[in-house]
Amino acid sequence: MPDNVKPIAQVEDKTRYDAAGEAALLLVESLIHELIDRSVLSVDDAVKTVNAAVEIRLELADDRDESRKTTEQSVSLLMAIYQSLLTYSGATI
């Protein structure tokens, strides 16, 4: 790795960290939609995956004894992806 590049985990600038998380979430959501558009993944399977992620996230929150605000923000982001899946006509969600 070049000397001037630091892994995200070592970056102390919260703004950069938030930007990296936002970019990663947008990329994952875009991939989900692309897989659905190409009929590689069904809307129902995508919804199940998002629901599983919410359940896992809630379990992690309990294990980590983290703040309610952090958990709610995280679940809210996952639910935004869930809502974006409702844009598909004929979705049986």
N, CA, C and O atoms as CSV, one atom per row, in Angstrom:
chain,resi,resn,atom,element,x,y,z
A,1,MET,N,N,0.844,-1.166,0.000
A,1,MET,CA,C,0.000,0.000,0.000
A,1,MET,C,C,0.894,1.236,0.000
A,1,MET,O,O,1.867,1.293,0.751
A,2,PRO,N,N,0.573,2.228,-0.838
A,2,PRO,CA,C,1.379,3.452,-0.858
A,2,PRO,C,C,1.387,4.124,0.508
A,2,PRO,O,O,0.440,3.984,1.282
A,3,ASP,N,N,2.456,4.852,0.800
A,3,ASP,CA,C,2.605,5.506,2.100
A,3,ASP,C,C,1.517,6.535,2.386
A,3,ASP,O,O,1.165,6.754,3.545
A,4,ASN,N,N,0.982,7.167,1.347
A,4,ASN,CA,C,0.019,8.243,1.563
A,4,ASN,C,C,-1.423,7.755,1.663
A,4,ASN,O,O,-2.331,8.574,1.808
A,5,VAL,N,N,-1.662,6.440,1.590
A,5,VAL,CA,C,-3.008,5.882,1.662
A,5,VAL,C,C,-3.163,5.134,2.986
A,5,VAL,O,O,-2.366,4.257,3.319
A,6,LYS,N,N,-4.211,5.503,3.733
A,6,LYS,CA,C,-4.481,4.847,5.017
A,6,LYS,C,C,-5.762,4.039,4.901
A,6,LYS,O,O,-6.719,4.506,4.283
A,7,PRO,N,N,-5.814,2.843,5.472
A,7,PRO,CA,C,-7.074,2.091,5.502
A,7,PRO,C,C,-8.131,2.893,6.254
A,7,PRO,O,O,-7.811,3.654,7.167
A,8,ILE,N,N,-9.385,2.718,5.865
A,8,ILE,CA,C,-10.483,3.447,6.494
A,8,ILE,C,C,-10.469,3.279,8.010
A,8,ILE,O,O,-10.741,4.235,8.736
A,9,ALA,N,N,-10.161,2.092,8.495
A,9,ALA,CA,C,-10.172,1.835,9.938
A,9,ALA,C,C,-9.192,2.730,10.686
A,9,ALA,O,O,-9.369,2.966,11.882
A,10,GLN,N,N,-8.160,3.235,10.007
A,10,GLN,CA,C,-7.171,4.074,10.664
A,10,GLN,C,C,-7.450,5.568,10.499
A,10,GLN,O,O,-6.772,6.403,11.097
A,11,VAL,N,N,-8.432,5.890,9.701
A,11,VAL,CA,C,-8.752,7.297,9.482
A,11,VAL,C,C,-9.550,7.820,10.668
A,11,VAL,O,O,-10.569,7.241,11.046
A,12,GLU,N,N,-9.088,8.904,11.245
A,12,GLU,CA,C,-9.761,9.452,12.411
A,12,GLU,C,C,-10.808,10.488,12.040
A,12,GLU,O,O,-11.613,10.876,12.886
A,13,ASP,N,N,-10.814,10.939,10.806
A,13,ASP,CA,C,-11.765,11.945,10.359
A,13,ASP,C,C,-13.134,11.302,10.194
A,13,ASP,O,O,-13.334,10.504,9.279
A,14,LYS,N,N,-14.088,11.641,11.076
A,14,LYS,CA,C,-15.421,11.036,11.063
A,14,LYS,C,C,-16.142,11.281,9.748
A,14,LYS,O,O,-16.883,10.415,9.282
A,15,THR,N,N,-15.942,12.436,9.146
A,15,THR,CA,C,-16.597,12.737,7.883
A,15,THR,C,C,-16.169,11.750,6.808
A,15,THR,O,O,-17.003,11.274,6.038
A,16,ARG,N,N,-14.906,11.443,6.748
A,16,ARG,CA,C,-14.414,10.481,5.760
A,16,ARG,C,C,-14.976,9.094,6.037
A,16,ARG,O,O,-15.338,8.369,5.110
A,17,TYR,N,N,-15.047,8.725,7.312
A,17,TYR,CA,C,-15.591,7.434,7.691
A,17,TYR,C,C,-17.057,7.337,7.282
A,17,TYR,O,O,-17.480,6.323,6.725
A,18,ASP,N,N,-17.833,8.382,7.552
A,18,ASP,CA,C,-19.245,8.395,7.164
A,18,ASP,C,C,-19.393,8.320,5.650
A,18,ASP,O,O,-20.279,7.630,5.147
A,19,ALA,N,N,-18.545,9.012,4.933
A,19,ALA,CA,C,-18.598,8.995,3.468
A,19,ALA,C,C,-18.297,7.599,2.936
A,19,ALA,O,O,-18.924,7.152,1.975
A,20,ALA,N,N,-17.357,6.921,3.543
A,20,ALA,CA,C,-17.023,5.559,3.119
A,20,ALA,C,C,-18.189,4.614,3.377
A,20,ALA,O,O,-18.504,3.773,2.536
A,21,GLY,N,N,-18.821,4.745,4.518
A,21,GLY,CA,C,-19.982,3.913,4.843
A,21,GLY,C,C,-21.143,4.178,3.902
A,21,GLY,O,O,-21.815,3.247,3.458
A,22,GLU,N,N,-21.379,5.448,3.599
A,22,GLU,CA,C,-22.452,5.806,2.682
A,22,GLU,C,C,-22.185,5.247,1.288
A,22,GLU,O,O,-23.090,4.722,0.638
A,23,ALA,N,N,-20.940,5.362,0.832
A,23,ALA,CA,C,-20.585,4.836,-0.485
A,23,ALA,C,C,-20.742,3.319,-0.525
A,23,ALA,O,O,-21.230,2.774,-1.516
A,24,ALA,N,N,-20.338,2.638,0.533
A,24,ALA,CA,C,-20.458,1.180,0.590
A,24,ALA,C,C,-21.921,0.749,0.578
A,24,ALA,O,O,-22.286,-0.202,-0.113
A,25,LEU,N,N,-22.745,1.441,1.332
A,25,LEU,CA,C,-24.165,1.105,1.373
A,25,LEU,C,C,-24.825,1.346,0.025
A,25,LEU,O,O,-25.637,0.537,-0.424
A,26,LEU,N,N,-24.483,2.448,-0.618
A,26,LEU,CA,C,-25.032,2.753,-1.937
A,26,LEU,C,C,-24.606,1.704,-2.955
A,26,LEU,O,O,-25.402,1.303,-3.804
A,27,LEU,N,N,-23.367,1.262,-2.878
A,27,LEU,CA,C,-22.877,0.232,-3.792
A,27,LEU,C,C,-23.637,-1.077,-3.595
A,27,LEU,O,O,-24.036,-1.708,-4.574
A,28,VAL,N,N,-23.840,-1.489,-2.363
A,28,VAL,CA,C,-24.565,-2.728,-2.082
A,28,VAL,C,C,-26.009,-2.631,-2.567
A,28,VAL,O,O,-26.526,-3.565,-3.180
A,29,GLU,N,N,-26.653,-1.506,-2.293
A,29,GLU,CA,C,-28.030,-1.334,-2.745
A,29,GLU,C,C,-28.109,-1.362,-4.270
A,29,GLU,O,O,-29.021,-1.963,-4.838
A,30,SER,N,N,-27.159,-0.717,-4.924
A,30,SER,CA,C,-27.130,-0.716,-6.387
A,30,SER,C,C,-26.929,-2.127,-6.938
A,30,SER,O,O,-27.546,-2.500,-7.936
A,31,LEU,N,N,-26.078,-2.897,-6.297
A,31,LEU,CA,C,-25.854,-4.285,-6.725
A,31,LEU,C,C,-27.114,-5.126,-6.561
A,31,LEU,O,O,-27.439,-5.932,-7.433
A,32,ILE,N,N,-27.820,-4.946,-5.458
A,32,ILE,CA,C,-29.073,-5.677,-5.253
A,32,ILE,C,C,-30.041,-5.369,-6.387
A,32,ILE,O,O,-30.631,-6.277,-6.972
A,33,HIS,N,N,-30.202,-4.089,-6.694
A,33,HIS,CA,C,-31.132,-3.700,-7.762
A,33,HIS,C,C,-30.677,-4.223,-9.125
A,33,HIS,O,O,-31.505,-4.641,-9.934
A,34,GLU,N,N,-29.394,-4.204,-9.379
A,34,GLU,CA,C,-28.885,-4.718,-10.654
A,34,GLU,C,C,-29.137,-6.221,-10.772
A,34,GLU,O,O,-29.517,-6.703,-11.838
A,35,LEU,N,N,-28.928,-6.956,-9.691
A,35,LEU,CA,C,-29.186,-8.397,-9.716
A,35,LEU,C,C,-30.664,-8.691,-9.940
A,35,LEU,O,O,-31.012,-9.647,-10.634
A,36,ILE,N,N,-31.527,-7.879,-9.360
A,36,ILE,CA,C,-32.969,-8.051,-9.592
A,36,ILE,C,C,-33.295,-7.731,-11.045
A,36,ILE,O,O,-34.019,-8.480,-11.702
A,37,ASP,N,N,-32.762,-6.620,-11.545
A,37,ASP,CA,C,-33.035,-6.219,-12.933
A,37,ASP,C,C,-32.576,-7.270,-13.941
A,37,ASP,O,O,-33.175,-7.419,-15.006
A,38,ARG,N,N,-31.524,-7.988,-13.603
A,38,ARG,CA,C,-31.007,-9.034,-14.497
A,38,ARG,C,C,-31.627,-10.406,-14.218
A,38,ARG,O,O,-31.213,-11.407,-14.803
A,39,SER,N,N,-32.598,-10.448,-13.343
A,39,SER,CA,C,-33.300,-11.684,-12.957
A,39,SER,C,C,-32.366,-12.728,-12.342
A,39,SER,O,O,-32.596,-13.930,-12.467
A,40,VAL,N,N,-31.330,-12.262,-11.691
A,40,VAL,CA,C,-30.423,-13.157,-10.974
A,40,VAL,C,C,-30.927,-13.358,-9.541
A,40,VAL,O,O,-30.701,-14.402,-8.930
A,41,LEU,N,N,-31.609,-12.344,-9.025
A,41,LEU,CA,C,-32.123,-12.354,-7.662
A,41,LEU,C,C,-33.575,-11.891,-7.709
A,41,LEU,O,O,-33.898,-10.897,-8.360
A,42,SER,N,N,-34.434,-12.608,-7.024
A,42,SER,CA,C,-35.838,-12.184,-6.990
A,42,SER,C,C,-36.015,-11.086,-5.942
A,42,SER,O,O,-35.211,-10.956,-5.019
A,43,VAL,N,N,-37.065,-10.312,-6.096
A,43,VAL,CA,C,-37.377,-9.279,-5.112
A,43,VAL,C,C,-37.612,-9.934,-3.752
A,43,VAL,O,O,-37.146,-9.436,-2.727
A,44,ASP,N,N,-38.331,-11.046,-3.751
A,44,ASP,CA,C,-38.612,-11.742,-2.488
A,44,ASP,C,C,-37.322,-12.180,-1.788
A,44,ASP,O,O,-37.195,-12.041,-0.571
A,45,ASP,N,N,-36.366,-12.710,-2.561
A,45,ASP,CA,C,-35.094,-13.119,-1.966
A,45,ASP,C,C,-34.303,-11.915,-1.448
A,45,ASP,O,O,-33.648,-11.992,-0.408
A,46,ALA,N,N,-34.372,-10.816,-2.177
A,46,ALA,CA,C,-33.691,-9.598,-1.732
A,46,ALA,C,C,-34.293,-9.109,-0.419
A,46,ALA,O,O,-33.569,-8.705,0.490
A,47,VAL,N,N,-35.612,-9.148,-0.324
A,47,VAL,CA,C,-36.300,-8.729,0.901
A,47,VAL,C,C,-35.901,-9.638,2.062
A,47,VAL,O,O,-35.630,-9.157,3.162
A,48,LYS,N,N,-35.864,-10.936,1.823
A,48,LYS,CA,C,-35.446,-11.874,2.873
A,48,LYS,C,C,-34.031,-11.557,3.349
A,48,LYS,O,O,-33.737,-11.636,4.542
A,49,THR,N,N,-33.168,-11.204,2.421
A,49,THR,CA,C,-31.783,-10.877,2.765
A,49,THR,C,C,-31.715,-9.623,3.625
A,49,THR,O,O,-30.979,-9.577,4.611
A,50,VAL,N,N,-32.484,-8.607,3.248
A,50,VAL,CA,C,-32.504,-7.372,4.039
A,50,VAL,C,C,-33.083,-7.647,5.427
A,50,VAL,O,O,-32.561,-7.151,6.426
A,51,ASN,N,N,-34.152,-8.427,5.494
A,51,ASN,CA,C,-34.742,-8.776,6.794
A,51,ASN,C,C,-33.749,-9.542,7.664
A,51,ASN,O,O,-33.665,-9.311,8.871
A,52,ALA,N,N,-33.006,-10.442,7.055
A,52,ALA,CA,C,-31.979,-11.186,7.807
A,52,ALA,C,C,-30.907,-10.236,8.324
A,52,ALA,O,O,-30.428,-10.382,9.448
A,53,ALA,N,N,-30.533,-9.264,7.500
A,53,ALA,CA,C,-29.521,-8.288,7.928
A,53,ALA,C,C,-30.021,-7.470,9.116
A,53,ALA,O,O,-29.253,-7.170,10.030
A,54,VAL,N,N,-31.299,-7.111,9.108
A,54,VAL,CA,C,-31.880,-6.371,10.235
A,54,VAL,C,C,-31.828,-7.229,11.499
A,54,VAL,O,O,-31.431,-6.750,12.561
A,55,GLU,N,N,-32.224,-8.485,11.385
A,55,GLU,CA,C,-32.200,-9.383,12.548
A,55,GLU,C,C,-30.783,-9.543,13.097
A,55,GLU,O,O,-30.565,-9.495,14.307
A,56,ILE,N,N,-29.837,-9.730,12.202
A,56,ILE,CA,C,-28.440,-9.879,12.633
A,56,ILE,C,C,-27.949,-8.602,13.282
A,56,ILE,O,O,-27.243,-8.641,14.290
A,57,ARG,N,N,-28.323,-7.466,12.707
A,57,ARG,CA,C,-27.898,-6.178,13.258
A,57,ARG,C,C,-28.442,-5.981,14.669
A,57,ARG,O,O,-27.739,-5.476,15.544
A,58,LEU,N,N,-29.689,-6.379,14.889
A,58,LEU,CA,C,-30.274,-6.265,16.223
A,58,LEU,C,C,-29.575,-7.189,17.216
A,58,LEU,O,O,-29.366,-6.818,18.371
A,59,GLU,N,N,-29.214,-8.385,16.770
A,59,GLU,CA,C,-28.477,-9.307,17.638
A,59,GLU,C,C,-27.102,-8.743,17.989
A,59,GLU,O,O,-26.656,-8.837,19.133
A,60,LEU,N,N,-26.443,-8.162,17.003
A,60,LEU,CA,C,-25.132,-7.566,17.259
A,60,LEU,C,C,-25.239,-6.423,18.265
A,60,LEU,O,O,-24.371,-6.254,19.121
A,61,ALA,N,N,-26.305,-5.649,18.153
A,61,ALA,CA,C,-26.503,-4.538,19.087
A,61,ALA,C,C,-26.613,-5.053,20.513
A,61,ALA,O,O,-26.039,-4.476,21.437
A,62,ASP,N,N,-27.355,-6.146,20.688
A,62,ASP,CA,C,-27.481,-6.740,22.022
A,62,ASP,C,C,-26.133,-7.248,22.524
A,62,ASP,O,O,-25.762,-7.019,23.675
A,63,ASP,N,N,-25.404,-7.940,21.645
A,63,ASP,CA,C,-24.103,-8.482,22.023
A,63,ASP,C,C,-23.114,-7.386,22.396
A,63,ASP,O,O,-22.296,-7.559,23.299
A,64,ARG,N,N,-23.194,-6.268,21.703
A,64,ARG,CA,C,-22.252,-5.161,21.917
A,64,ARG,C,C,-22.720,-4.186,22.983
A,64,ARG,O,O,-21.967,-3.305,23.397
A,65,ASP,N,N,-23.957,-4.339,23.427
A,65,ASP,CA,C,-24.531,-3.416,24.405
A,65,ASP,C,C,-24.368,-1.965,23.944
A,65,ASP,O,O,-23.961,-1.092,24.711
A,66,GLU,N,N,-24.703,-1.731,22.649
A,66,GLU,CA,C,-24.522,-0.400,22.090
A,66,GLU,C,C,-25.733,0.481,22.349
A,66,GLU,O,O,-26.772,0.007,22.809
A,67,SER,N,N,-25.593,1.751,22.054
A,67,SER,CA,C,-26.676,2.702,22.308
A,67,SER,C,C,-27.854,2.441,21.379
A,67,SER,O,O,-27.695,1.961,20.256
A,68,ARG,N,N,-29.026,2.768,21.877
A,68,ARG,CA,C,-30.254,2.587,21.081
A,68,ARG,C,C,-30.204,3.437,19.824
A,68,ARG,O,O,-30.668,3.009,18.767
A,69,LYS,N,N,-29.645,4.641,19.926
A,69,LYS,CA,C,-29.568,5.554,18.790
A,69,LYS,C,C,-28.742,4.937,17.653
A,69,LYS,O,O,-29.143,5.007,16.491
A,70,THR,N,N,-27.616,4.347,17.975
A,70,THR,CA,C,-26.775,3.716,16.965
A,70,THR,C,C,-27.510,2.577,16.280
A,70,THR,O,O,-27.473,2.449,15.056
A,71,THR,N,N,-28.175,1.756,17.074
A,71,THR,CA,C,-28.933,0.634,16.515
A,71,THR,C,C,-30.045,1.133,15.608
A,71,THR,O,O,-30.228,0.618,14.505
A,72,GLU,N,N,-30.782,2.124,16.062
A,72,GLU,CA,C,-31.888,2.659,15.264
A,72,GLU,C,C,-31.402,3.250,13.949
A,72,GLU,O,O,-32.048,3.073,12.917
A,73,GLN,N,N,-30.279,3.946,13.972
A,73,GLN,CA,C,-29.736,4.525,12.742
A,73,GLN,C,C,-29.347,3.429,11.757
A,73,GLN,O,O,-29.617,3.536,10.560
A,74,SER,N,N,-28.721,2.391,12.257
A,74,SER,CA,C,-28.291,1.288,11.408
A,74,SER,C,C,-29.481,0.571,10.790
A,74,SER,O,O,-29.502,0.309,9.587
A,75,VAL,N,N,-30.465,0.256,11.612
A,75,VAL,CA,C,-31.667,-0.429,11.119
A,75,VAL,C,C,-32.427,0.474,10.148
A,75,VAL,O,O,-32.997,-0.011,9.170
A,76,SER,N,N,-32.440,1.750,10.406
A,76,SER,CA,C,-33.108,2.703,9.519
A,76,SER,C,C,-32.478,2.676,8.115
A,76,SER,O,O,-33.193,2.749,7.116
A,77,LEU,N,N,-31.176,2.573,8.040
A,77,LEU,CA,C,-30.500,2.499,6.744
A,77,LEU,C,C,-30.886,1.218,6.005
A,77,LEU,O,O,-31.116,1.242,4.796
A,78,LEU,N,N,-30.956,0.114,6.724
A,78,LEU,CA,C,-31.365,-1.141,6.102
A,78,LEU,C,C,-32.820,-1.075,5.641
A,78,LEU,O,O,-33.164,-1.612,4.588
A,79,MET,N,N,-33.661,-0.426,6.417
A,79,MET,CA,C,-35.067,-0.301,6.036
A,79,MET,C,C,-35.241,0.604,4.819
A,79,MET,O,O,-36.209,0.454,4.074
A,80,ALA,N,N,-34.326,1.531,4.610
A,80,ALA,CA,C,-34.375,2.358,3.402
A,80,ALA,C,C,-34.147,1.487,2.168
A,80,ALA,O,O,-34.765,1.709,1.127
A,81,ILE,N,N,-33.267,0.505,2.283
A,81,ILE,CA,C,-33.062,-0.438,1.179
A,81,ILE,C,C,-34.328,-1.260,0.979
A,81,ILE,O,O,-34.759,-1.475,-0.154
A,82,TYR,N,N,-34.915,-1.714,2.062
A,82,TYR,CA,C,-36.178,-2.456,1.981
A,82,TYR,C,C,-37.226,-1.635,1.230
A,82,TYR,O,O,-37.901,-2.150,0.338
A,83,GLN,N,N,-37.358,-0.375,1.588
A,83,GLN,CA,C,-38.333,0.499,0.929
A,83,GLN,C,C,-38.026,0.656,-0.557
A,83,GLN,O,O,-38.942,0.749,-1.374
A,84,SER,N,N,-36.757,0.685,-0.907
A,84,SER,CA,C,-36.399,0.834,-2.325
A,84,SER,C,C,-36.815,-0.405,-3.118
A,84,SER,O,O,-37.024,-0.324,-4.328
A,85,LEU,N,N,-36.933,-1.535,-2.450
A,85,LEU,CA,C,-37.373,-2.763,-3.131
A,85,LEU,C,C,-38.860,-2.719,-3.446
A,85,LEU,O,O,-39.334,-3.458,-4.309
A,86,LEU,N,N,-39.596,-1.865,-2.758
A,86,LEU,CA,C,-41.028,-1.730,-3.009
A,86,LEU,C,C,-41.304,-1.051,-4.352
A,86,LEU,O,O,-42.445,-1.036,-4.814
A,87,THR,N,N,-40.273,-0.493,-4.977
A,87,THR,CA,C,-40.452,0.195,-6.259
A,87,THR,C,C,-40.698,-0.777,-7.402
A,87,THR,O,O,-41.112,-0.360,-8.484
A,88,TYR,N,N,-40.455,-2.048,-7.187
A,88,TYR,CA,C,-40.662,-3.037,-8.243
A,88,TYR,C,C,-42.138,-3.375,-8.365
A,88,TYR,O,O,-42.779,-3.763,-7.389
A,89,SER,N,N,-42.663,-3.228,-9.553
A,89,SER,CA,C,-44.082,-3.549,-9.771
A,89,SER,C,C,-44.280,-5.043,-9.565
A,89,SER,O,O,-43.450,-5.853,-9.978
A,90,GLY,N,N,-45.359,-5.391,-8.939
A,90,GLY,CA,C,-45.659,-6.793,-8.702
A,90,GLY,C,C,-44.887,-7.384,-7.536
A,90,GLY,O,O,-44.924,-8.595,-7.317
A,91,ALA,N,N,-44.182,-6.535,-6.779
A,91,ALA,CA,C,-43.454,-7.056,-5.634
A,91,ALA,C,C,-44.446,-7.603,-4.630
A,91,ALA,O,O,-45.442,-6.956,-4.304
A,92,THR,N,N,-44.167,-8.799,-4.143
A,92,THR,CA,C,-45.056,-9.453,-3.170
A,92,THR,C,C,-44.454,-9.379,-1.781
A,92,THR,O,O,-44.137,-10.394,-1.160
A,93,ILE,N,N,-44.309,-8.180,-1.323
A,93,ILE,CA,C,-43.646,-7.956,-0.035
A,93,ILE,C,C,-44.684,-7.733,1.035
A,93,ILE,O,O,-44.337,-7.525,2.198
